[in-house]
Amino acid sequence: MLTLSWIEIIRCPDFTLIRSSWVGTGEMVTFMTIHKWLWNFLRKREDGGE
């Protein structure tokens, strides 16, 4: 079972960045969630689109 250790929400004009750290069974896992707008923007750049 995972337990939430801490969460950090960073708000920017165009996107929201959410970092959270989870502790479970002796290991710590850090997740980073990026708001959909930024995810689509990064994916477009990878595809070579404008």
C-alpha positions as CSV (number, residue, x, y, z in Angstrom):
1,M,0.0,0.0,0.0
2,L,1.3,3.4,-0.9
3,T,1.1,6.4,1.4
4,L,1.2,10.0,0.1
5,S,4.4,11.6,1.6
6,W,4.0,15.1,0.0
7,I,2.4,16.9,-2.9
8,E,3.5,20.1,-4.6
9,I,1.3,22.0,-7.1
10,I,3.0,24.5,-9.3
11,R,0.7,26.9,-11.2
12,C,1.8,28.5,-14.3
13,P,-0.3,30.7,-16.7
14,D,-0.6,27.9,-19.3
15,F,-0.3,24.7,-17.3
16,T,-0.3,23.1,-13.9
17,L,2.5,20.9,-12.7
18,I,1.7,18.5,-9.9
19,R,4.5,16.6,-8.1
20,S,3.7,14.0,-5.5
21,S,5.8,11.5,-3.6
22,W,4.5,8.2,-2.4
23,V,6.1,5.9,0.2
24,G,5.4,2.2,0.2
25,T,7.2,-1.1,1.0
26,G,10.6,0.5,1.7
27,E,10.7,2.5,-1.5
28,M,9.8,6.1,-2.5
29,V,8.2,6.8,-5.8
30,T,7.9,10.4,-7.1
31,F,5.2,11.1,-9.7
32,M,5.0,14.2,-11.8
33,T,1.7,15.1,-13.5
34,I,1.7,17.7,-16.2
35,H,-1.5,19.4,-17.2
36,K,-2.9,18.2,-20.6
37,W,-2.1,21.4,-22.4
38,L,1.6,21.0,-21.9
39,W,1.5,17.3,-22.6
40,N,-0.1,18.0,-26.0
41,F,2.4,20.8,-26.7
42,L,5.4,18.5,-26.0
43,R,3.9,15.7,-28.1
44,K,3.4,18.1,-31.1
45,R,7.0,19.1,-30.9
46,E,8.1,15.5,-31.0
47,D,6.0,14.9,-34.1
48,G,7.7,17.9,-35.7
49,G,4.5,19.9,-36.0
50,E,4.2,23.6,-35.3
